[in-house]
Amino acid sequence: MTQHSHAQGRICPNCDGFPRVAVATGTRRQDGSRTTAPVTCPSCHGRGTVARSVSPTL
């Protein structure tokens, strides 16, 4: 039996579908772990996809 293929979403061109990341700041805590800062993509506002009108045409 064939599998259904879902339509591909319009992935944000700025974050490539990874809208929220944790960036290491370079400093360490006293226990040796690194401190991180959560960052959200400003283009898609943390959704990972963009509206058709915003996505670039190829």
N, C-alpha and C positions, 0 to 999 in steps of 0.2 A: 504494500500500500504506500502511496506517495505521501510525503510530508508537505504540509502547508508552509509556504514561505511568507513570512510577514514583511510588510513594506518597511524599508529602511527609513529610520528617522532622519531628519535633517540635523546632522551633528554640528555643533557650534565650531566654526572655523578657528576660533581663538584658543579653545581649550581641548579640542578634539574629543569631546565627550567626557572629559574628566573635570567636572565643574568645581569640585571642592578638593583641595589638596592640603597637606600639612608640610610646610616648608621649614627645614632645619635652620635655626638662627645662627648656629656656630658656637653658641655657648653651651656649657654643661652645668647640670645641677650638682649638688654635693654628692649624690649617690652615683654619679657618673653618666646618667642618662642625658640625652640631648634635649634642649628646649625647642619646641616647634611652635609655629604660628599658623593657624588655619587661614586659608585664603580662598575666596570665592571668585569665580570668573565674573568680571564686570559686564561682559557682553551678554551672557545668557542668564545672569543673576542666579547661578547655581542650578539651573535646570539641565544643562548639557545639550540642549537642542535649541534651535532658533526658528522663528516663524519663516515661512516661505518668502515673504517680502523682504526679510532682512538677509537671508542667505545669498551669497554671491552667485551670479550666473556664470556658467562656464561656456 
